Amino acid sequence: MGLDDITIQSIIFRVLALLIIAGVQGGVLAGAAGLLGDMGPRYDNRLTILPFGHIDPLGAIGMILFGFGWAKPIAIDAGQFRIGRAGIIVVILAGFVALLATAFLLDALVRPALTSLPYTAGLTTAAFLRTASSLSIWFALFNLLPVPPLTGGLLLGALGIRVSRQAQLIAAAILLLTVATGLIGRGLGPAYAALAPALIGG
């Protein structure tokens, strides 16, 4: 994925996929944190599947141009968790599993789209669903990396490591650069190849 395969259709598909993915991931992370005892994300208006409060500008650019992105970082205080700070792993895995389930469900809609919609609309919808399901898996894998502003970066906060806003912006810029050069895609390629066939048939 990258600039070499950018078309008007691919941009539209990625924007729509981002709205779905950001909404699912952001809402699930906030919900999981709330269930474990941290109401902060709820008070920050992150407990919603509406995507607009979860969109991160740099993450959106990465997603739209290169197929890899991230949602707006969510403030979670693992010290509030009833099961202790290790609960942050539960939160991160909840977001990961939710995105994999989203990929599976989107792919499951491909056949109904092809059989129930008019020919051209069916083909276009199926193409979008396949794109969105694939992007959901890439997004899930990418966001496991323990680097702010990715979801995996929440581990640092749970360990008591505070990352300033400026440092997060620098990390985001570096992530965007590594995504643009294709390093992330190559690094995560084997994991995607192992996981995708079980969810979307490859």
DOBA-378438 format. One line per 4 residues: their letters; for each residue y, x, z of N, C-alpha, C, CB. Coordinates in pm, 1 decimal. Glycine has a CB too. Layout:
residues N
a = Y,X,Z,Y,X,Z,Y,X,Z,Y,X,Z  ...
end
This chain:
residues 202
mgld = -119.5,83.9,0.0,0.0,0.0,0.0,125.1,87.8,0.0,0.3,-95.2,122.3  226.5,42.6,-72.9,349.5,119.8,-76.0,443.1,69.3,-183.1,319.6,265.9,-98.2  542.6,152.2,-214.8,643.6,112.0,-312.1,587.1,99.6,-453.0,757.6,210.9,-311.7  475.4,168.2,-479.8,420.1,164.9,-614.0,363.2,28.9,-652.0,313.9,268.7,-626.9
diti = 333.4,-54.3,-551.1,278.9,-187.0,-582.1,376.2,-299.5,-546.0,147.2,-207.7,-508.1  504.8,-263.7,-533.8,606.0,-363.3,-498.7,642.5,-448.2,-620.6,731.8,-294.6,-441.7  632.0,-578.2,-603.4,677.9,-675.0,-702.9,750.5,-785.3,-627.3,558.1,-732.6,-788.9  817.9,-871.7,-700.6,883.5,-985.1,-634.7,780.6,-1068.7,-559.3,958.8,-1072.7,-738.0
qsii = 664.8,-1089.8,-621.3,561.0,-1169.4,-554.8,510.4,-1100.5,-428.9,444.3,-1195.4,-650.3  487.8,-969.4,-435.2,436.2,-899.2,-317.2,537.3,-900.9,-203.6,399.7,-754.7,-352.4  665.8,-891.6,-236.5,769.9,-898.0,-133.1,768.5,-1035.5,-66.5,910.1,-868.6,-193.8  761.1,-1140.1,-147.2,757.6,-1275.1,-91.8,634.6,-1293.6,-4.3,759.3,-1379.7,-204.1
frvl = 520.3,-1247.6,-53.1,396.2,-1258.9,23.7,407.3,-1185.9,157.1,278.4,-1203.4,-56.9  464.2,-1065.7,154.5,474.0,-986.8,278.1,573.6,-1047.1,376.2,514.2,-843.2,246.1  682.0,-1104.2,324.5,777.8,-1170.9,413.8,711.1,-1289.7,482.8,903.4,-1217.7,335.0  640.4,-1371.3,406.0,572.3,-1487.3,463.3,463.6,-1443.7,560.2,512.3,-1574.7,352.7
alli = 389.4,-1338.6,523.5,284.7,-1288.4,612.6,345.0,-1236.5,742.6,203.8,-1177.3,543.6  458.2,-1169.2,732.4,525.2,-1116.8,851.6,563.0,-1229.4,946.9,650.2,-1037.3,812.3  611.7,-1340.3,892.7,648.6,-1453.4,978.2,528.1,-1505.9,1054.9,710.3,-1565.8,894.5  414.1,-1512.8,987.8,292.5,-1559.8,1055.1,246.5,-1458.4,1159.6,179.9,-1585.3,952.3
iagv = 236.7,-1333.2,1117.9,183.0,-1228.8,1205.1,270.9,-1205.6,1327.5,167.5,-1099.0,1127.6  401.6,-1195.1,1307.4,493.1,-1170.8,1419.3,489.4,-1286.9,1517.7,636.7,-1149.1,1368.3  483.4,-1409.0,1465.8,477.5,-1525.3,1553.6,351.3,-1528.0,1636.8,487.5,-1651.6,1472.9  238.6,-1501.3,1572.0,110.6,-1501.7,1643.6,106.4,-1391.0,1748.0,-6.2,-1485.6,1545.2
qggv = 137.5,-1268.2,1704.7,127.4,-1157.2,1798.0,225.1,-1170.3,1914.4,151.3,-1027.1,1725.6  351.2,-1201.0,1883.4,451.0,-1212.9,1989.3,417.2,-1323.2,2088.2,587.2,-1238.4,1929.6  377.1,-1439.5,2035.9,343.5,-1550.8,2123.7,222.4,-1522.3,2210.0,319.5,-1674.4,2042.7  121.4,-1458.1,2153.0,0.2,-1427.3,2228.6,27.0,-1321.3,2335.2,-110.7,-1379.9,2134.3
laga = 102.8,-1218.4,2301.5,135.4,-1116.3,2401.4,210.4,-1177.1,2519.3,218.8,-1004.1,2338.2  310.0,-1260.1,2489.0,386.4,-1325.0,2596.4,297.5,-1417.6,2677.7,505.1,-1403.7,2538.5  210.2,-1493.2,2610.1,120.8,-1584.8,2679.8,22.3,-1512.2,2768.3,46.7,-1670.0,2581.2  -33.7,-1401.8,2717.3,-129.6,-1324.4,2796.9,-61.7,-1264.4,2919.9,-193.2,-1212.7,2711.5
agll = 60.1,-1212.5,2900.8,134.0,-1156.4,3013.9,161.2,-1263.5,3118.2,266.0,-1093.4,2966.7  198.5,-1383.3,3073.1,224.7,-1493.1,3165.5,100.4,-1534.4,3242.9,279.6,-1611.9,3090.2  -12.0,-1540.4,3175.8,-136.8,-1577.7,3242.9,-176.8,-1475.8,3349.0,-248.9,-1592.4,3140.8  -138.6,-1350.7,3326.4,-172.3,-1245.6,3422.1,-69.3,-1233.8,3535.0,-184.6,-1112.5,3350.0
gdmg = 43.5,-1305.4,3521.1,138.8,-1307.5,3632.0,279.3,-1261.4,3603.6,87.4,-1227.0,3737.6  306.5,-1211.3,3482.0,442.2,-1167.3,3449.2,512.2,-1275.4,3367.4,439.9,-1032.4,3371.2  608.1,-1341.2,3427.2,681.0,-1448.5,3359.9,802.2,-1397.8,3281.0,726.0,-1550.8,3461.7  824.8,-1266.2,3284.1,939.9,-1209.6,3215.5,950.1,-1247.7,3069.0,936.2,-1062.8,3226.8
pryd = 842.1,-1231.7,2991.4,849.4,-1268.4,2849.6,884.5,-1415.4,2828.2,717.9,-1237.9,2781.9  840.8,-1499.3,2918.8,875.6,-1642.0,2908.0,1025.0,-1660.4,2927.0,797.6,-1726.3,3012.1  1080.9,-1593.7,3026.2,1224.2,-1605.7,3051.4,1305.9,-1540.6,2940.7,1259.6,-1543.4,3185.6  1245.0,-1446.5,2867.9,1312.4,-1382.0,2754.7,1296.7,-1462.9,2626.2,1257.4,-1240.7,2734.1
nrlt = 1240.9,-1583.6,2638.9,1218.9,-1672.5,2523.1,1122.0,-1614.8,2420.8,1350.8,-1701.8,2455.0  1025.2,-1537.2,2467.3,925.2,-1481.6,2377.0,794.9,-1563.0,2377.5,896.1,-1337.1,2415.1  786.1,-1661.0,2465.8,665.4,-1742.3,2472.9,672.0,-1852.6,2367.9,647.6,-1802.5,2614.4  660.2,-1812.9,2242.3,666.5,-1905.2,2130.2,598.2,-1841.6,2010.6,812.9,-1943.1,2096.8
ilpf = 542.2,-1925.9,1923.7,485.4,-1873.0,1800.4,586.5,-1880.4,1686.2,357.8,-1949.4,1763.3  704.7,-1932.6,1714.6,811.7,-1927.7,1614.7,848.6,-1781.1,1595.0,937.2,-2013.4,1659.0  850.2,-1732.6,1474.0,857.3,-1587.7,1451.4,992.9,-1521.5,1470.2,812.6,-1559.9,1316.5  1100.7,-1596.6,1461.0,1231.5,-1533.9,1447.1,1273.5,-1451.1,1568.1,1334.0,-1638.6,1421.6
ghid = 1230.8,-1489.7,1687.3,1261.8,-1410.4,1806.0,1174.1,-1287.9,1820.1,1248.4,-1494.7,1928.5  1072.6,-1276.1,1734.8,979.4,-1163.8,1742.5,1001.1,-1059.9,1633.3,838.6,-1214.5,1735.3  1094.8,-1084.7,1542.3,1114.2,-995.0,1428.3,1194.7,-872.1,1469.0,1184.6,-1068.6,1313.4  1144.1,-755.3,1434.1,1215.5,-629.0,1454.1,1264.1,-580.2,1317.9,1123.8,-521.3,1523.6
plga = 1390.9,-546.2,1302.6,1443.5,-509.1,1170.5,1368.8,-393.7,1103.5,1588.1,-472.5,1183.3  1349.4,-283.1,1176.3,1279.5,-169.1,1116.9,1133.0,-202.2,1090.8,1290.2,-46.4,1208.3  1072.3,-275.4,1183.0,933.7,-316.9,1163.9,918.7,-406.7,1043.2,882.2,-387.6,1287.3  1017.3,-492.6,1020.9,1014.3,-581.6,904.5,1027.4,-502.2,774.8,1126.5,-686.4,913.8
igmi = 1114.8,-401.6,775.8,1129.7,-316.7,656.9,998.5,-246.5,625.1,1242.1,-212.8,677.6  935.6,-192.1,727.9,808.3,-124.5,706.9,702.6,-217.5,650.7,759.7,-64.5,836.1  698.6,-339.1,702.0,600.1,-437.3,656.4,625.5,-477.6,512.0,602.4,-560.8,746.3  749.5,-505.5,480.0,782.6,-557.4,347.1,769.0,-449.9,238.9,924.8,-613.7,346.8
lfgf = 813.3,-327.7,270.1,809.8,-222.2,168.9,676.3,-149.4,161.0,918.0,-122.9,196.3  612.1,-130.3,276.7,494.1,-44.6,280.0,367.4,-112.3,332.0,522.8,74.1,363.5  379.0,-236.1,380.6,261.6,-307.4,428.4,223.2,-277.4,571.7,147.7,-276.7,341.6  303.0,-197.4,642.0,278.8,-167.1,783.5,406.6,-196.8,860.5,234.0,-17.8,803.9
gwak = 393.7,-267.3,970.9,513.3,-298.2,1047.3,480.9,-330.5,1191.1,587.2,-413.0,984.6  581.5,-374.4,1262.0,564.0,-409.0,1402.1,663.1,-517.5,1438.6,581.6,-285.3,1493.0  632.0,-586.8,1546.2,719.9,-691.9,1595.6,819.6,-632.2,1695.3,637.7,-806.3,1661.4  916.9,-710.1,1731.3,1015.7,-669.2,1830.6,944.7,-636.8,1962.4,1122.8,-780.5,1851.3
piai = 972.6,-520.2,2021.0,907.1,-485.2,2147.5,928.0,-593.8,2252.7,960.0,-351.1,2199.6  825.5,-616.9,2330.2,831.2,-720.8,2432.5,832.8,-654.6,2569.7,711.1,-819.1,2419.4  923.7,-697.7,2656.2,935.9,-638.6,2789.9,831.8,-700.1,2882.4,1078.7,-659.5,2847.3  735.7,-619.1,2922.8,628.8,-664.6,3012.2,625.0,-574.4,3134.4,490.7,-665.2,2939.9
dagq = 622.1,-634.5,3251.9,613.7,-559.7,3377.1,470.8,-569.5,3429.0,716.0,-613.5,3482.9  391.7,-465.4,3399.4,251.5,-466.7,3440.0,235.5,-468.5,3591.2,179.8,-346.6,3382.6  340.0,-429.6,3662.9,335.1,-433.1,3808.1,325.6,-574.7,3862.9,456.1,-365.1,3864.9  357.0,-674.1,3781.1,349.1,-813.2,3822.8,209.8,-873.3,3802.6,450.9,-894.6,3747.2
frig = 123.2,-801.7,3733.1,-8.2,-857.0,3700.6,-95.0,-873.2,3825.5,-79.1,-767.7,3599.0  -165.0,-984.9,3831.7,-253.5,-1012.0,3944.6,-373.8,-918.4,3946.0,-300.6,-1156.5,3940.7  -409.5,-864.5,3830.5,-526.3,-776.8,3823.4,-486.1,-629.5,3817.8,-611.2,-812.1,3701.7  -359.2,-602.5,3842.7,-312.9,-464.6,3843.1,-263.0,-419.3,3706.8,-423.2,-373.8,3889.0
ragi = -215.7,-296.6,3702.7,-154.7,-243.9,3581.0,-252.6,-231.6,3465.1,-94.0,-109.9,3608.9  -380.7,-223.1,3497.1,-481.2,-215.5,3390.5,-480.2,-342.3,3305.8,-621.4,-192.9,3449.9  -415.7,-447.2,3356.0,-406.3,-571.3,3280.1,-332.1,-555.1,3149.3,-339.3,-676.0,3362.2  -254.5,-446.1,3135.9,-182.7,-424.4,3010.1,-281.0,-405.8,2895.5,-89.5,-302.2,3020.9
ivvi = -398.5,-352.2,2926.3,-501.6,-336.6,2823.2,-547.9,-473.4,2775.4,-621.7,-254.7,2876.9  -558.8,-568.1,2868.9,-597.0,-705.0,2833.3,-492.9,-765.9,2740.9,-613.7,-792.0,2959.7  -364.9,-743.2,2771.9,-256.7,-797.3,2690.0,-261.6,-738.8,2548.3,-120.0,-767.8,2755.5  -276.1,-607.6,2540.2,-280.7,-541.8,2409.7,-400.2,-591.5,2328.6,-287.4,-388.9,2426.6
lagf = -516.3,-602.4,2393.5,-635.7,-649.1,2323.3,-622.9,-796.0,2283.2,-759.7,-629.4,2410.9  -551.4,-874.2,2363.4,-530.2,-1015.1,2328.8,-452.8,-1025.2,2197.6,-454.3,-1089.1,2442.5  -347.8,-943.0,2183.6,-272.2,-941.4,2059.1,-356.8,-894.4,1942.5,-150.4,-853.2,2073.0  -438.6,-794.0,1966.0,-526.6,-739.6,1862.2,-626.7,-844.7,1814.7,-601.1,-615.7,1914.6
vall = -693.9,-908.1,1909.2,-794.9,-1008.8,1875.0,-729.8,-1128.8,1806.0,-870.7,-1054.7,2001.7  -611.2,-1167.5,1851.3,-542.2,-1281.7,1790.1,-512.0,-1254.1,1643.2,-411.7,-1313.3,1866.0  -473.7,-1131.1,1611.7,-444.2,-1096.7,1472.5,-570.7,-1091.8,1387.6,-372.1,-962.5,1465.6  -679.8,-1045.2,1446.3,-806.6,-1046.0,1372.9,-852.8,-1189.5,1347.3,-915.0,-968.0,1450.8
ataf = -834.4,-1276.3,1446.0,-868.9,-1417.5,1427.5,-779.8,-1479.9,1320.4,-855.2,-1495.0,1560.7  -654.0,-1441.2,1318.3,-562.3,-1490.8,1215.6,-609.1,-1448.0,1077.2,-419.3,-1440.2,1241.4  -651.2,-1323.0,1065.3,-702.8,-1273.6,937.6,-822.8,-1355.8,893.0,-741.2,-1125.1,948.4  -913.6,-1382.4,984.8,-1034.5,-1459.3,953.7,-999.9,-1600.9,908.3,-1127.2,-1464.7,1076.0
llda = -908.3,-1664.8,981.7,-870.6,-1802.5,948.8,-797.4,-1810.8,815.6,-783.6,-1860.9,1059.0  -709.6,-1716.8,790.2,-637.2,-1716.3,662.7,-735.1,-1698.7,546.2,-530.5,-1603.7,661.1  -830.2,-1608.5,563.6,-928.2,-1586.6,458.0,-1016.9,-1709.8,437.8,-1014.2,-1464.6,490.5  -1044.7,-1780.8,546.6,-1128.6,-1900.5,537.7,-1060.7,-2011.2,457.8,-1162.9,-1951.3,677.4
lvrp = -928.9,-2003.5,444.5,-854.7,-2104.9,370.1,-849.3,-2077.7,219.7,-714.9,-2114.4,424.0  -898.2,-1961.6,178.2,-891.6,-1926.0,36.6,-970.6,-2023.8,-49.2,-943.7,-1784.2,15.1  -1095.6,-2049.1,-13.2,-1178.1,-2139.3,-94.6,-1119.5,-2280.4,-100.1,-1320.8,-2144.6,-39.3  -1079.3,-2340.4,13.4,-1015.6,-2472.7,5.0,-891.8,-2473.5,-84.2,-977.7,-2520.4,143.6
alts = -814.1,-2364.4,-81.2,-694.7,-2357.8,-166.1,-733.3,-2359.3,-313.3,-612.3,-2231.7,-134.3  -837.2,-2286.2,-346.1,-879.9,-2278.8,-485.7,-940.7,-2409.2,-535.6,-979.5,-2167.1,-503.0  -1004.3,-2482.7,-446.0,-1075.0,-2603.5,-489.2,-993.3,-2731.3,-475.5,-1201.2,-2617.9,-411.1  -889.0,-2729.6,-393.9,-815.4,-2854.0,-369.5,-675.7,-2857.3,-431.1,-803.9,-2876.5,-222.5
lpyt = -622.0,-2741.2,-466.1,-487.4,-2736.9,-523.2,-494.7,-2727.4,-675.7,-407.6,-2617.4,-465.5  -386.8,-2767.5,-743.9,-381.0,-2746.3,-889.4,-404.0,-2598.5,-921.7,-244.0,-2793.6,-946.7  -449.9,-2571.3,-1041.5,-497.8,-2437.7,-1078.7,-399.8,-2325.8,-1042.8,-525.8,-2433.5,-1226.9  -277.5,-2332.8,-1093.6,-181.8,-2224.5,-1070.4,-143.8,-2213.7,-923.5,-56.7,-2245.7,-1154.6
aglt = -119.5,-2327.9,-860.2,-84.4,-2328.5,-718.2,-200.3,-2275.0,-635.0,-46.5,-2470.6,-671.9  -321.8,-2310.7,-673.4,-439.2,-2263.8,-601.5,-453.9,-2113.5,-609.0,-563.0,-2329.7,-655.3  -434.6,-2057.6,-729.3,-444.9,-1913.1,-745.7,-337.7,-1839.2,-665.9,-434.5,-1876.4,-892.8  -215.2,-1891.1,-671.3,-105.4,-1826.3,-599.1,-127.7,-1834.1,-447.9,29.4,-1891.4,-636.4
taaf = -167.1,-1951.6,-400.0,-192.1,-1968.0,-255.9,-306.5,-1879.6,-209.9,-223.0,-2114.5,-222.7  -413.0,-1873.8,-289.5,-527.4,-1789.4,-254.1,-486.7,-1642.4,-249.6,-642.5,-1809.5,-354.5  -404.2,-1600.6,-345.3,-357.3,-1461.8,-347.0,-275.6,-1431.8,-221.9,-273.4,-1434.1,-473.6  -189.8,-1525.9,-183.1,-111.6,-1505.4,-60.7,-201.8,-1497.7,61.5,-9.3,-1618.0,-43.0
lrta = -298.6,-1588.0,71.2,-387.3,-1590.3,187.4,-466.5,-1460.7,198.8,-482.9,-1709.5,179.0  -512.3,-1409.2,85.0,-585.1,-1282.1,86.9,-493.4,-1168.0,131.5,-644.3,-1251.6,-52.4  -370.6,-1168.1,80.4,-274.2,-1064.8,119.2,-243.2,-1073.0,268.1,-144.7,-1078.3,37.5  -215.7,-1193.2,316.7,-179.3,-1211.2,457.7,-294.3,-1175.9,550.3,-135.1,-1354.7,483.2
ssls = -416.7,-1209.0,510.8,-531.3,-1176.8,595.9,-551.4,-1025.6,603.7,-659.1,-1245.1,542.9  -535.4,-957.7,490.0,-547.6,-812.0,489.1,-437.0,-747.4,572.8,-543.0,-758.7,344.9  -314.6,-794.8,556.2,-202.8,-740.4,633.2,-219.9,-763.7,782.8,-72.1,-802.2,586.2  -281.2,-874.0,819.8,-305.2,-901.8,962.1,-394.0,-795.3,1024.2,-369.2,-1040.0,979.9
iwfa = -495.3,-751.5,949.1,-585.1,-648.6,1000.3,-513.5,-514.1,1009.4,-709.6,-636.7,911.2  -439.7,-477.7,903.7,-364.1,-352.5,907.5,-264.9,-352.9,1024.1,-289.6,-330.3,773.9  -195.8,-465.7,1042.9,-97.1,-479.8,1149.9,-164.2,-462.6,1286.4,-26.6,-617.3,1141.3  -281.2,-525.1,1302.0,-353.8,-517.4,1429.0,-393.5,-373.2,1459.9,-478.9,-607.3,1425.1
lfnl = -447.7,-303.6,1362.5,-489.7,-165.5,1383.0,-371.5,-73.9,1410.2,-566.5,-115.7,1262.5  -268.4,-86.1,1330.3,-149.7,-2.4,1344.4,-88.2,-16.7,1482.7,-46.9,-37.7,1237.7  -81.4,-139.3,1531.9,-14.3,-164.0,1659.6,-96.5,-126.3,1782.0,22.6,-307.4,1669.0  -217.8,-78.2,1761.7,-294.5,-22.9,1873.4,-247.9,117.5,1910.4,-442.7,-20.5,1839.1
lpvp = -178.1,184.4,1819.5,-132.8,320.3,1847.3,-38.4,319.8,1968.2,-62.2,381.3,1722.7  -59.6,408.4,2063.5,20.8,407.3,2187.4,157.9,471.5,2171.5,-54.0,478.5,2297.3  235.1,415.8,2078.4,368.4,469.9,2048.2,468.3,354.7,2047.8,369.7,545.7,1910.2  572.3,360.9,2130.3,677.6,259.2,2119.0,742.8,269.9,1982.3,783.8,275.3,2231.7
pltg = 777.4,163.1,1916.3,781.6,25.2,1966.1,655.6,-55.9,1934.6,900.9,-45.0,1908.2  545.4,10.0,1901.3,421.7,-61.7,1873.3,365.6,-122.4,2001.2,318.3,31.9,1808.6  277.2,-220.3,1985.1,219.2,-287.2,2101.7,147.7,-188.7,2192.1,122.8,-396.5,2057.9  77.3,-93.6,2131.5,7.9,6.9,2210.7,100.5,88.2,2298.8,-67.6,98.4,2120.9
glll = 228.7,92.7,2261.9,326.7,163.5,2343.1,348.2,102.4,2480.7,456.4,168.4,2271.1  301.8,-21.2,2499.0,310.5,-84.9,2630.9,232.7,-7.1,2736.0,258.7,-228.3,2624.0  133.1,70.2,2690.9,55.9,151.7,2784.7,144.7,249.9,2859.1,-54.5,227.0,2711.5  245.0,302.7,2792.0,333.6,399.6,2856.1,407.9,336.0,2973.4,433.7,456.2,2754.4
galg = 458.5,213.7,2950.8,527.7,144.0,3058.7,436.0,115.8,3175.8,586.8,14.7,3008.1  310.4,81.1,3147.0,214.4,53.0,3253.7,183.5,178.3,3333.8,85.6,-5.2,3195.9  197.9,295.3,3270.5,174.6,422.5,3339.3,300.4,474.0,3408.8,124.2,526.8,3240.7  406.6,395.8,3401.8,530.7,434.8,3467.6,618.1,526.0,3385.2,500.3,500.7,3595.7
irvs = 586.8,540.9,3256.2,666.2,626.1,3167.7,772.2,540.7,3100.3,576.4,697.3,3061.6  895.7,565.5,3133.1,1004.5,486.8,3076.5,1054.6,552.2,2947.2,1120.0,472.2,3178.9  1065.4,470.7,2843.7,1112.8,519.5,2714.3,1246.4,451.8,2686.0,1008.4,490.9,2599.3  1350.5,531.8,2671.8,1483.8,476.5,2650.3,1492.2,405.7,2516.1,1589.4,586.6,2658.2
rqaq = 1593.4,321.4,2502.1,1614.8,250.6,2376.7,1638.9,349.9,2262.7,1733.6,153.2,2389.4  1712.6,455.8,2291.7,1739.3,556.3,2190.1,1609.9,624.7,2145.7,1839.0,659.9,2242.7  1524.5,657.1,2241.9,1396.6,721.0,2209.5,1308.2,626.6,2128.6,1323.8,764.7,2338.0  1313.4,497.6,2160.1,1235.7,400.1,2084.1,1283.7,392.1,1940.2,1243.7,262.7,2149.7
liaa = 1415.1,399.5,1921.1,1469.5,395.9,1785.1,1427.8,519.2,1705.4,1622.3,385.5,1789.3  1427.1,634.0,1771.9,1383.5,756.6,1705.6,1235.7,745.9,1669.0,1408.4,879.9,1796.1  1155.1,695.5,1762.8,1011.8,678.8,1736.5,989.7,581.5,1622.0,938.5,629.6,1862.5  1069.2,473.7,1617.9,1056.1,375.0,1510.8,1088.5,437.2,1376.0,1147.6,254.8,1536.7
aill = 1192.4,522.0,1372.5,1229.6,588.6,1247.3,1119.3,683.1,1201.6,1361.5,665.6,1264.1  1058.7,754.4,1296.2,948.9,845.0,1262.4,828.2,766.0,1211.9,909.4,930.5,1384.9  799.3,653.0,1277.3,689.4,567.5,1233.0,713.6,518.4,1090.8,672.1,448.2,1328.1  836.7,478.1,1064.3,870.4,429.1,930.5,850.7,539.4,826.8,1015.9,377.4,926.7
ltva = 885.1,661.4,863.4,867.9,774.6,772.8,720.4,802.0,746.6,934.9,899.3,830.2  638.2,798.9,851.8,495.2,824.7,834.0,428.8,713.8,753.6,426.3,839.3,969.8  478.0,591.6,771.5,426.7,479.7,691.8,463.4,499.6,545.9,482.2,344.7,743.4  588.4,539.8,520.5,636.4,557.3,383.9,561.0,667.5,310.5,784.7,588.2,384.4
tgli = 519.7,771.3,383.0,448.8,883.3,319.9,300.6,854.1,299.1,464.4,1008.6,404.2  252.8,743.8,354.2,112.4,708.3,337.5,19.1,765.2,442.0,66.9,751.8,205.6  73.2,840.9,538.8,-11.3,903.0,640.0,-83.5,799.2,725.0,71.7,993.8,728.8  -11.6,692.6,761.3,-71.9,588.9,845.2,-185.2,518.8,770.9,34.3,486.4,889.3
grgl = -160.7,486.1,644.9,-263.3,418.4,566.2,-390.1,501.2,554.2,-210.4,386.2,428.6  -372.8,631.5,530.4,-489.1,719.0,518.5,-560.2,735.2,652.5,-447.4,855.7,464.5  -482.0,744.0,759.6,-541.8,761.4,891.0,-619.6,639.9,939.2,-435.9,794.1,989.7  -566.2,522.4,908.8,-631.2,399.0,954.0,-729.0,342.7,851.3,-526.5,294.6,986.1
gpay = -732.9,403.4,734.1,-820.0,353.8,628.5,-965.1,335.9,669.3,-813.8,445.4,513.6  -1027.6,436.0,734.1,-1167.2,419.4,773.8,-1189.0,303.1,870.4,-1217.1,546.2,836.6  -1096.1,284.5,965.0,-1108.8,173.3,1059.7,-1097.4,40.3,987.2,-1001.8,183.0,1170.0  -1004.6,32.8,891.4,-989.5,-90.4,813.5,-1115.1,-116.3,732.0,-866.2,-82.2,720.8
aala = -1168.0,-12.5,668.9,-1287.4,-27.8,585.9,-1407.6,-73.8,667.4,-1319.8,103.4,515.9  -1412.7,-32.8,793.8,-1523.7,-74.0,879.3,-1506.4,-216.5,930.9,-1537.6,21.6,996.2  -1382.3,-256.9,952.0,-1354.9,-386.3,1015.2,-1339.5,-500.2,915.8,-1230.8,-376.6,1098.2  -1272.0,-476.0,805.7,-1238.4,-582.2,711.8,-1358.9,-659.2,657.3,-1162.6,-524.4,598.3
pali = -1468.2,-593.2,618.7,-1580.6,-669.3,561.9,-1636.7,-776.9,654.7,-1690.8,-575.0,525.0  -1627.1,-752.9,784.9,-1679.9,-851.6,879.8,-1588.8,-972.6,894.2,-1700.6,-787.3,1015.7  -1461.4,-957.4,853.6,-1363.7,-1064.4,872.7,-1324.2,-1132.3,743.4,-1241.4,-1010.5,939.4  -1305.4,-1053.0,639.0,-1254.2,-1110.4,515.2,-1334.3,-1067.7,392.2,-1109.8,-1071.5,497.3
gg = -1447.3,-1007.6,414.5,-1529.7,-968.1,301.0,-1479.9,-846.0,228.9,-1539.3,-1079.4,205.5  -1389.2,-769.6,295.7,-1342.2,-644.6,237.7,-1215.5,-658.6,158.5,-1446.4,-587.3,151.4
end
